[in-house]
Amino acid sequence: MELPLYDMTGLLEGAELVNVLIILLVYAIFLLILQRVRFALGGANIFLLILFLINYYVCQFRGSSLSAVDLLATRTALTVLDSYRLTMSSELWYSILWFTFFIILGFWCDIPVKGKKYHISVTILSLSCILAFYTFWNKSDYFRKHDLQNIYWTVNANELLNGFLLSFAFSAQDFSMDKPGDYSEEKLMQLIEEVQEAFQPQSSMTTSLPHIICIMNEAWSDLRVLGNLETSEDFMPLYDSLSEKAVTGYTYVDILGGLTANTEFEMLTGDSLAFLSPTAVPYQLQVNHEMYSVARVLREQGYSTMAMHPSVNFAWNRDKVYDYFGFEEFVDISQFETELQYVGGYISDECNFNEIIRQYENREKDKPLFLFDVTIQNHGGYGGNTAILLNAEKIGNVPAKDIGDVYDLDTYLNLIKLTDEAFEMLLAYFEKEEEPMIICMFGDHQPRLGDNFYDAMFRESNLSEEDRQALKYITPYVIWNNFEADFPVYGDMSANYLGAAVLECAGTELPPYYQFLLELQKKYPVISRGKMNEMKGNEMIKQYQMLQYNHLMERNYLKELFSVLQ
């Protein structure tokens, strides 16, 4: 189970035993259900083989091991599977052959059935094993003595240090958010009063409320944040020119190469992933009730609210989540009336943006529009039929031709150039509109590219491994308008602040929660899992955690915190 990805030399002392015990637990569960030794051993080995193969390809595509919550997103994963190339390494074949041997051996091993006593004995044995493991997991100090725990500062280290099955088990127990120790609704109500007294809005809006379009662009990133990257031509010319015409900066996110919905969650709710398990996907678990978002806040102020995505509506559970968030309408690929155009197997950004224009032109004329769009053109699996018109020439200080295959990099850069051109078309259209308009675009995560790219990029840098990893979690953002407003300068910030920033730029009324976020952003512009250790104990961070717990985990949350309707 480990060989194709790791050689097990990095496993923490004691981790190997726990992984073996988990395998025995799987056998015991299958024995309890199937009641036959041969079926329990053979069936469990087939189950473990399937789990192993899923983990192998998840690691190949995303760079981190399978977590329990990933299994809830199976339908989403199947919609993008065709864009990836499934390869078989020699180590993978070796493991599959051993699995085959143990599957055959399992079905060969058998104890003839001997009536009711046999079934009673099997049931007692399997239940005893399950109970023993439960006691070991929850009552033993074995994990503390061997320092076995979920690695929160980097999910990628989990399997390397804990092994696949143990890291998977850790992810299964981390679905919820811990209740802050000093949490109380009385403290939150007091916080409301303090925030409202201290907050001073910075918006310069003097006209009617503007239309707002927010675009979370799939894998839109500026790889130059990693280091020197020279290309045959500029791949982000429009974005580079926008610093003089719009608010621009970098967004710090908590994901790399996948889990798009997590950045989306942060932007729309203002809540932070830093307080959740690194394996959590709130769209799959925590967002299961009506709650506040940028959409609901704007809807309370007379906006019509629309979500849009050029793929299936059930991806990341969006068909339910958007309803919980207060969107009145969700337009998925089946409702696009613009002529569909594809790039590399996905709907192009140009096509997507043309549909945005069409929806704007057919909007309710007596209401300002809030449209939130999630693109898909730049989705991972960079082996499609994208035309290669520009190339990487130098990566770090290494000529691109000297580091081997960089086809995935060249494909990605050409996709980003297409995004830049499509965005220029979109801004040109709305620049001519007489009604005030705000457009925000940001990236959900960087792509995960080949090790040869990262090796070349960091080869001569003096950065620590931690600093190198941190650079992979930065994407650009831009907040543009067509009425030459003097927006506040936010600089670089984490994604949880972006929604509040857009609301402030639009001059809308802000709920206490968003007022708090804008004040917090001034002191802590970046809140992420990697930075939580240095922020522990800070009073504002504690208040933020309490606010988020109330919003995300309490069904009867304090609406006074999140609503403009007092």
C-alpha positions as CSV (number, residue, x, y, z in Angstrom):
1,M,0.0,0.0,0.0
2,E,2.9,2.3,0.6
3,L,5.6,1.3,-1.9
4,P,4.4,3.0,-5.1
5,L,4.4,6.4,-3.3
6,Y,6.8,6.2,-0.4
7,D,9.6,3.8,0.7
8,M,8.3,3.9,4.4
9,T,11.7,5.2,5.7
10,G,9.9,8.4,6.8
11,L,7.3,6.6,8.9
12,L,7.3,7.7,12.6
13,E,8.1,5.1,15.1
14,G,5.0,3.2,16.0
15,A,3.0,4.2,12.9
16,E,3.6,0.9,11.1
17,L,2.0,-1.1,14.0
18,V,-1.1,1.1,13.9
19,N,-1.4,0.7,10.1
20,V,-1.3,-3.1,10.6
21,L,-4.0,-2.9,13.3
22,I,-6.2,-1.0,11.0
23,I,-5.8,-3.7,8.3
24,L,-6.8,-6.3,11.0
25,L,-9.8,-4.1,11.9
26,V,-10.9,-4.2,8.3
27,Y,-10.7,-8.0,8.3
28,A,-12.7,-8.1,11.6
29,I,-15.5,-5.8,10.1
30,F,-15.7,-8.0,7.0
31,L,-15.8,-11.1,9.1
32,L,-18.6,-9.7,11.2
33,I,-20.7,-8.9,8.1
34,L,-19.9,-11.9,5.9
35,Q,-19.5,-14.6,8.6
36,R,-17.1,-16.6,6.5
37,V,-13.3,-16.4,6.9
38,R,-12.5,-16.8,3.2
39,F,-15.0,-14.1,2.1
40,A,-13.8,-11.8,4.9
41,L,-10.1,-12.1,4.0
42,G,-10.6,-12.1,0.2
43,G,-13.3,-9.4,0.3
44,A,-11.3,-7.2,2.7
45,N,-8.2,-7.5,0.4
46,I,-10.3,-6.4,-2.6
47,F,-11.6,-3.4,-0.6
48,L,-8.0,-2.5,0.5
49,L,-6.8,-2.8,-3.1
50,I,-9.5,-0.4,-4.4
51,L,-8.8,2.0,-1.5
52,F,-5.1,1.8,-2.4
53,L,-5.6,2.5,-6.1
54,I,-7.8,5.5,-5.4
55,N,-5.2,6.9,-3.0
56,Y,-2.4,6.3,-5.6
57,Y,-4.2,8.3,-8.3
58,V,-5.4,11.0,-5.9
59,C,-1.7,11.5,-4.8
60,Q,-0.7,11.6,-8.5
61,F,-3.3,14.2,-9.4
62,R,-3.5,16.4,-6.3
63,G,-0.2,15.8,-4.5
64,S,-1.8,14.7,-1.2
65,S,-3.2,11.4,0.0
66,L,-6.8,10.4,0.1
67,S,-8.9,11.6,3.0
68,A,-12.2,10.3,4.3
69,V,-14.1,13.4,3.1
70,D,-12.9,12.8,-0.5
71,L,-15.2,9.7,-0.7
72,L,-18.1,12.1,-0.4
73,A,-17.0,13.9,-3.5
74,T,-16.9,10.8,-5.8
75,R,-19.4,12.2,-8.2
76,T,-17.4,15.4,-8.5
77,A,-14.2,13.5,-9.2
78,L,-15.8,11.4,-11.9
79,T,-16.8,14.5,-13.9
80,V,-13.1,15.5,-14.4
81,L,-11.5,12.1,-14.5
82,D,-11.3,12.1,-18.3
83,S,-8.8,15.0,-18.3
84,Y,-6.2,13.0,-16.4
85,R,-3.7,10.5,-17.8
86,L,-3.7,7.3,-15.8
87,T,-0.2,5.9,-15.7
88,M,1.1,2.6,-14.2
89,S,4.5,2.6,-12.6
90,S,6.6,-0.5,-12.1
91,E,6.1,-0.1,-8.3
92,L,2.3,0.1,-8.8
93,W,2.3,-3.2,-10.8
94,Y,4.4,-4.8,-8.1
95,S,1.9,-3.9,-5.4
96,I,-1.1,-5.0,-7.5
97,L,0.6,-8.4,-8.0
98,W,1.1,-8.8,-4.3
99,F,-2.5,-7.7,-3.7
100,T,-3.7,-10.3,-6.2
101,F,-1.7,-13.0,-4.3
102,F,-3.2,-12.1,-1.0
103,I,-6.7,-11.9,-2.5
104,I,-6.3,-15.5,-3.9
105,L,-4.8,-16.6,-0.6
106,G,-7.6,-15.1,1.4
107,F,-10.3,-16.9,-0.6
108,W,-8.3,-20.1,-0.3
109,C,-8.2,-19.9,3.5
110,D,-11.4,-21.3,5.0
111,I,-13.0,-22.8,8.0
112,P,-15.9,-25.1,7.2
113,V,-19.2,-23.7,8.6
114,K,-20.3,-25.7,11.6
115,G,-23.7,-24.3,12.5
116,K,-24.9,-21.8,15.1
117,K,-21.9,-22.2,17.4
118,Y,-19.6,-21.2,14.5
119,H,-21.6,-18.0,13.8
120,I,-21.7,-17.1,17.5
121,S,-17.9,-17.7,17.8
122,V,-17.2,-15.6,14.7
123,T,-19.5,-12.8,15.8
124,I,-17.9,-12.7,19.3
125,L,-14.4,-12.8,17.9
126,S,-15.0,-10.0,15.3
127,L,-16.8,-7.8,17.8
128,S,-14.0,-8.3,20.4
129,C,-11.4,-7.2,17.8
130,I,-13.5,-4.2,16.9
131,L,-14.0,-3.3,20.6
132,A,-10.3,-3.8,21.3
133,F,-9.3,-1.4,18.5
134,Y,-11.9,1.2,19.6
135,T,-10.4,1.0,23.1
136,F,-6.9,1.3,21.8
137,W,-7.7,4.3,19.6
138,N,-9.7,6.2,22.2
139,K,-8.2,5.2,25.5
140,S,-4.6,4.3,24.9
141,D,-1.7,6.7,25.4
142,Y,0.2,5.0,22.5
143,F,-0.4,7.9,20.1
144,R,0.8,10.4,22.6
145,K,4.0,8.4,23.5
146,H,4.9,8.0,19.8
147,D,3.7,11.5,18.8
148,L,1.3,10.2,16.2
149,Q,-1.2,12.8,15.1
150,N,-2.8,14.5,12.1
151,I,-0.1,16.8,10.6
152,Y,-2.0,20.1,10.4
153,W,0.7,22.3,9.0
154,T,1.0,20.3,5.8
155,V,-1.5,17.6,4.7
156,N,1.2,16.2,2.3
157,A,3.3,15.1,5.3
158,N,0.5,12.9,6.7
159,E,1.0,9.8,4.6
160,L,4.8,10.1,4.6
161,L,5.0,10.2,8.5
162,N,1.9,8.2,9.5
163,G,1.3,5.9,6.6
164,F,-1.8,5.9,4.3
165,L,-4.3,4.0,6.5
166,L,-3.5,5.9,9.7
167,S,-3.6,9.3,7.9
168,F,-6.9,8.2,6.4
169,A,-8.3,7.3,9.8
170,F,-7.1,10.6,11.3
171,S,-9.0,12.4,8.5
172,A,-12.2,10.5,9.4
173,Q,-12.3,11.8,13.0
174,D,-11.6,15.4,12.0
175,F,-15.0,16.4,10.4
176,S,-16.1,18.8,13.1
177,M,-14.8,22.1,14.5
178,D,-13.9,22.2,18.1
179,K,-15.9,24.5,20.3
180,P,-13.7,27.4,21.6
181,G,-13.1,27.0,25.3
182,D,-14.5,30.4,26.3
183,Y,-17.3,30.4,23.8
184,S,-20.6,32.1,24.8
185,E,-23.4,33.9,23.0
186,E,-23.2,36.7,25.6
187,K,-19.6,37.4,24.6
188,L,-20.6,37.5,20.9
189,M,-23.4,39.9,21.5
190,Q,-21.0,42.2,23.4
191,L,-18.6,41.9,20.5
192,I,-21.3,43.1,18.1
193,E,-21.6,46.4,20.0
194,E,-17.9,47.0,20.2
195,V,-17.5,46.3,16.5
196,Q,-20.3,48.6,15.4
197,E,-19.0,51.4,17.5
198,A,-15.4,51.2,16.2
199,F,-16.0,50.4,12.5
200,Q,-15.5,53.2,9.9
201,P,-16.4,52.3,6.3
202,Q,-13.8,53.3,3.7
203,S,-16.0,53.1,0.5
204,S,-16.2,56.1,-1.8
205,M,-19.4,55.0,-3.5
206,T,-21.7,58.0,-4.0
207,T,-23.9,56.5,-6.8
208,S,-26.5,53.8,-6.7
209,L,-25.4,50.3,-5.6
210,P,-23.3,48.7,-8.4
211,H,-23.8,45.4,-10.1
212,I,-21.2,42.9,-8.7
213,I,-19.6,40.1,-10.6
214,C,-17.2,37.8,-8.7
215,I,-15.3,35.2,-10.7
216,M,-13.4,32.4,-8.9
217,N,-11.1,31.3,-11.8
218,E,-10.0,27.7,-11.7
219,A,-6.3,27.4,-11.0
220,W,-5.7,31.0,-12.0
221,S,-2.3,31.9,-10.6
222,D,0.9,33.8,-11.3
223,L,3.7,31.2,-11.2
224,R,6.2,34.1,-11.0
225,V,5.5,34.3,-7.3
226,L,7.6,31.1,-7.0
227,G,10.7,32.6,-8.5
228,N,12.1,33.5,-11.9
229,L,10.0,32.3,-14.8
230,E,10.9,33.5,-18.3
231,T,8.6,32.8,-21.2
232,S,8.6,33.4,-25.0
233,E,5.9,36.1,-24.4
234,D,4.0,37.6,-21.5
235,F,1.2,35.3,-20.4
236,M,-0.6,37.8,-18.1
237,P,-0.3,41.2,-19.9
238,L,-3.7,42.4,-18.9
239,Y,-3.3,41.5,-15.2
240,D,0.1,43.1,-15.1
241,S,-1.4,46.4,-16.4
242,L,-4.4,46.4,-14.0
243,S,-2.4,47.5,-10.9
244,E,-2.8,51.1,-12.1
245,K,-6.5,50.8,-12.8
246,A,-7.8,48.5,-10.1
247,V,-7.2,47.0,-6.7
248,T,-4.8,44.1,-7.2
249,G,-2.8,41.8,-4.9
250,Y,-2.3,38.2,-3.9
251,T,-4.8,35.9,-2.2
252,Y,-3.4,33.4,0.2
253,V,-5.3,30.1,0.1
254,D,-5.1,26.8,1.9
255,I,-5.2,24.4,-1.0
256,L,-3.0,23.3,-3.9
257,G,-4.0,21.6,-7.1
258,G,-7.5,20.7,-6.0
259,L,-10.4,21.1,-3.4
260,T,-11.6,24.2,-5.3
261,A,-14.7,24.5,-3.1
262,N,-12.6,25.3,-0.1
263,T,-11.4,28.7,-1.4
264,E,-14.9,29.3,-2.6
265,F,-16.2,28.6,0.9
266,E,-13.8,31.1,2.5
267,M,-14.6,33.9,0.0
268,L,-18.4,33.6,0.2
269,T,-18.7,33.1,3.9
270,G,-15.8,35.0,5.5
271,D,-15.1,31.8,7.5
272,S,-11.5,30.4,7.6
273,L,-10.3,26.9,6.9
274,A,-7.6,27.6,9.6
275,F,-10.0,26.5,12.3
276,L,-11.0,23.3,10.6
277,S,-9.2,20.0,9.9
278,P,-6.8,20.2,7.0
279,T,-8.8,17.4,5.4
280,A,-12.2,19.2,5.8
281,V,-14.3,20.2,2.8
282,P,-17.1,22.3,4.4
283,Y,-19.3,22.0,1.3
284,Q,-19.5,18.3,1.9
285,L,-20.1,18.3,5.7
286,Q,-20.5,21.6,7.7
287,V,-22.6,23.5,5.2
288,N,-25.8,21.6,5.8
289,H,-28.1,24.4,6.9
290,E,-29.2,27.9,5.9
291,M,-26.4,30.3,6.7
292,Y,-25.1,33.7,5.7
293,S,-22.8,34.5,2.8
294,V,-22.0,37.4,0.5
295,A,-25.1,36.4,-1.5
296,R,-27.5,36.5,1.4
297,V,-26.1,39.8,2.7
298,L,-26.6,41.4,-0.8
299,R,-30.0,39.7,-1.2
300,E,-31.2,41.5,2.0
301,Q,-30.2,44.8,0.3
302,G,-32.3,44.3,-2.8
303,Y,-29.8,42.4,-5.1
304,S,-30.8,39.6,-7.3
305,T,-28.4,36.8,-6.6
306,M,-27.1,34.2,-9.2
307,A,-24.5,31.5,-9.1
308,M,-23.0,30.1,-12.3
309,H,-20.7,27.2,-13.2
310,P,-20.0,25.7,-16.6
311,S,-20.2,22.1,-15.3
312,V,-22.6,19.9,-13.6
313,N,-24.6,21.4,-10.7
314,F,-23.9,18.7,-8.2
315,A,-20.1,19.2,-8.2
316,W,-19.0,19.8,-4.7
317,N,-22.6,19.7,-3.6
318,R,-23.2,23.2,-5.0
319,D,-26.8,22.4,-5.9
320,K,-27.6,22.3,-2.2
321,V,-24.9,24.7,-0.8
322,Y,-25.9,27.6,-3.0
323,D,-29.4,27.3,-1.7
324,Y,-28.1,27.4,1.8
325,F,-26.1,30.5,1.0
326,G,-29.1,32.4,-0.3
327,F,-28.6,32.3,-4.0
328,E,-31.9,32.7,-5.8
329,E,-30.7,31.0,-9.0
330,F,-27.9,28.5,-10.0
331,V,-27.0,28.4,-13.7
332,D,-25.0,25.3,-14.6
333,I,-23.8,24.0,-17.9
334,S,-27.2,22.6,-18.9
335,Q,-28.7,26.1,-18.8
336,F,-26.0,27.9,-20.9
337,E,-27.5,29.4,-24.0
338,T,-24.2,30.8,-25.2
339,E,-22.6,28.6,-27.9
340,L,-20.4,26.2,-26.1
341,Q,-16.6,26.3,-26.7
342,Y,-14.1,24.0,-25.2
343,V,-10.4,24.3,-24.4
344,G,-8.5,21.2,-23.3
345,G,-11.7,19.4,-22.6
346,Y,-13.4,22.1,-20.6
347,I,-15.7,25.1,-21.3
348,S,-13.4,28.0,-22.2
349,D,-13.3,31.2,-20.1
350,E,-14.3,33.1,-23.2
351,C,-17.4,31.1,-23.5
352,N,-18.1,31.4,-19.8
353,F,-17.6,35.2,-19.8
354,N,-19.9,35.5,-22.8
355,E,-22.6,33.7,-20.8
356,I,-22.0,36.2,-17.9
357,I,-22.7,39.0,-20.4
358,R,-25.8,37.3,-21.6
359,Q,-27.1,36.8,-18.0
360,Y,-26.4,40.4,-17.3
361,E,-28.3,41.6,-20.3
362,N,-31.3,39.5,-19.3
363,R,-31.2,40.4,-15.6
364,E,-34.0,41.9,-13.6
365,K,-33.7,45.6,-14.6
366,D,-35.1,47.0,-11.4
367,K,-32.5,45.3,-9.1
368,P,-28.7,45.4,-8.9
369,L,-27.2,42.0,-9.9
370,F,-24.8,39.9,-7.8
371,L,-23.4,37.1,-10.0
372,F,-20.9,34.6,-8.6
373,D,-19.1,32.5,-11.3
374,V,-16.8,29.5,-10.9
375,T,-14.8,28.8,-14.1
376,I,-13.3,25.4,-15.1
377,Q,-11.1,26.0,-18.2
378,N,-7.8,25.8,-16.3
379,H,-8.6,22.6,-14.4
380,G,-5.8,20.2,-13.8
381,G,-4.8,17.4,-16.1
382,Y,-2.7,19.5,-18.5
383,G,-2.4,16.9,-21.2
384,G,-5.2,18.0,-23.5
385,N,-5.4,19.5,-26.9
386,T,-4.5,23.1,-25.9
387,A,-2.6,25.0,-28.6
388,I,0.9,25.8,-27.4
389,L,1.7,29.3,-28.7
390,L,4.1,30.4,-25.9
391,N,6.7,28.4,-24.1
392,A,8.7,28.5,-20.9
393,E,12.3,29.4,-21.6
394,K,13.8,29.6,-18.2
395,I,12.7,28.2,-14.9
396,G,14.7,29.6,-11.9
397,N,18.1,29.8,-13.5
398,V,17.7,26.7,-15.5
399,P,16.9,26.7,-19.3
400,A,13.5,24.9,-19.7
401,K,15.0,22.6,-22.4
402,D,17.5,21.2,-19.8
403,I,15.0,19.9,-17.3
404,G,13.1,17.4,-19.3
405,D,9.3,17.3,-20.0
406,V,7.6,20.6,-19.3
407,Y,4.5,20.0,-21.5
408,D,2.2,20.4,-18.5
409,L,3.8,23.8,-17.6
410,D,3.6,25.0,-21.2
411,T,0.0,23.9,-21.4
412,Y,-0.9,25.7,-18.2
413,L,0.8,28.9,-19.3
414,N,-1.1,28.9,-22.5
415,L,-4.4,28.4,-20.7
416,I,-3.6,31.4,-18.4
417,K,-2.9,33.5,-21.5
418,L,-6.4,32.6,-22.8
419,T,-7.9,33.6,-19.5
420,D,-6.1,36.9,-19.6
421,E,-7.5,37.6,-23.1
422,A,-11.0,36.5,-22.1
423,F,-10.9,38.8,-19.0
424,E,-9.8,41.7,-21.2
425,M,-12.8,41.1,-23.4
426,L,-15.1,41.0,-20.4
427,L,-13.7,44.3,-18.9
428,A,-13.9,46.0,-22.3
429,Y,-17.7,45.2,-22.5
430,F,-18.5,46.5,-19.0
431,E,-16.3,49.5,-19.3
432,K,-18.8,50.9,-21.8
433,E,-21.8,50.2,-19.5
434,E,-23.4,53.3,-18.0
435,E,-24.5,51.5,-14.8
436,P,-21.9,51.1,-12.1
437,M,-20.1,47.8,-12.1
438,I,-17.6,46.0,-9.9
439,I,-15.8,42.9,-11.1
440,C,-13.6,40.8,-8.9
441,M,-11.6,37.8,-10.1
442,F,-9.4,35.6,-8.0
443,G,-7.7,32.2,-8.3
444,D,-8.8,29.2,-6.1
445,H,-5.4,27.6,-6.1
446,Q,-2.2,27.1,-8.0
447,P,-1.8,24.0,-10.3
448,R,0.2,21.1,-9.1
449,L,3.0,20.7,-11.7
450,G,5.8,18.1,-12.1
451,D,8.6,17.8,-9.6
452,N,11.1,18.7,-12.4
453,F,9.5,22.2,-12.5
454,Y,9.7,22.8,-8.7
455,D,13.2,21.4,-8.6
456,A,14.4,23.8,-11.2
457,M,12.5,26.7,-9.8
458,F,14.0,26.3,-6.3
459,R,17.4,24.8,-7.2
460,E,19.5,27.8,-6.3
461,S,17.1,29.5,-3.9
462,N,18.1,29.9,-0.2
463,L,14.5,29.3,0.9
464,S,13.6,26.7,3.5
465,E,11.3,23.9,2.6
466,E,8.6,25.5,4.6
467,D,9.0,28.8,2.7
468,R,9.0,27.0,-0.6
469,Q,5.8,25.2,0.2
470,A,4.2,28.5,1.4
471,L,4.8,30.1,-2.1
472,K,2.6,27.4,-3.7
473,Y,-0.5,28.7,-1.8
474,I,-0.6,32.2,-3.4
475,T,-3.0,33.3,-6.2
476,P,-3.8,36.8,-7.6
477,Y,-6.9,38.8,-7.2
478,V,-8.3,42.0,-8.8
479,I,-11.2,44.3,-7.9
480,W,-12.1,46.4,-10.9
481,N,-14.8,49.0,-11.5
482,N,-16.1,51.1,-14.4
483,F,-16.8,54.3,-12.5
484,E,-13.3,55.3,-11.3
485,A,-14.0,54.9,-7.6
486,D,-11.2,55.3,-5.1
487,F,-11.2,51.9,-3.5
488,P,-9.3,51.1,-0.3
489,V,-5.9,49.4,-0.8
490,Y,-6.0,46.0,0.9
491,G,-2.7,44.5,-0.3
492,D,-2.1,40.8,0.0
493,M,-4.7,38.9,2.1
494,S,-6.1,35.5,2.7
495,A,-9.3,34.4,0.9
496,N,-11.6,34.7,3.9
497,Y,-11.4,38.5,3.7
498,L,-12.1,38.9,0.0
499,G,-15.9,38.9,0.2
500,A,-15.9,41.6,2.9
501,A,-13.5,43.7,0.7
502,V,-15.9,43.4,-2.3
503,L,-18.8,44.5,-0.1
504,E,-16.9,47.4,1.2
505,C,-15.8,48.5,-2.3
506,A,-19.5,48.3,-3.4
507,G,-20.6,50.6,-0.6
508,T,-23.2,48.2,0.7
509,E,-24.3,48.0,4.3
510,L,-22.0,45.6,6.2
511,P,-23.2,43.2,8.9
512,P,-21.1,43.2,12.2
513,Y,-19.3,40.0,11.1
514,Y,-17.9,41.6,7.9
515,Q,-17.1,44.8,9.8
516,F,-15.1,42.6,12.2
517,L,-13.3,40.9,9.3
518,L,-12.2,44.2,7.8
519,E,-10.8,45.3,11.1
520,L,-9.1,41.9,11.6
521,Q,-7.6,42.1,8.1
522,K,-5.7,45.3,9.1
523,K,-3.9,43.4,11.9
524,Y,-3.7,39.9,10.5
525,P,-3.9,40.2,6.6
526,V,-3.2,36.5,6.2
527,I,-4.9,33.8,8.3
528,S,-4.1,30.3,7.2
529,R,-3.3,26.9,8.8
530,G,0.4,27.5,8.5
531,K,0.2,30.7,10.5
532,M,-2.1,29.6,13.3
533,N,0.7,28.6,15.7
534,E,2.0,32.2,15.8
535,M,-1.5,33.6,16.3
536,K,-2.7,31.4,19.1
537,G,-3.7,33.3,22.2
538,N,-4.5,36.5,20.4
539,E,-7.8,38.0,21.5
540,M,-9.1,38.9,18.1
541,I,-8.2,35.5,16.7
542,K,-10.2,33.9,19.6
543,Q,-13.1,36.2,18.8
544,Y,-12.9,35.2,15.1
545,Q,-13.0,31.5,16.0
546,M,-16.0,32.0,18.3
547,L,-17.8,34.0,15.5
548,Q,-17.1,31.2,13.0
549,Y,-18.2,28.5,15.4
550,N,-21.5,30.2,15.9
551,H,-22.0,30.7,12.1
552,L,-20.9,27.3,10.9
553,M,-21.7,24.9,13.7
554,E,-24.8,26.3,15.4
555,R,-28.1,25.8,13.6
556,N,-29.6,28.6,15.7
557,Y,-26.8,31.0,15.1
558,L,-27.0,34.7,16.1
559,K,-28.4,36.3,12.9
560,E,-27.6,39.7,14.4
561,L,-24.0,39.0,13.7
562,F,-24.3,38.3,10.0
563,S,-27.4,40.1,8.9
564,V,-27.9,43.8,8.0
565,L,-31.6,43.5,9.0
566,Q,-31.5,44.5,12.7
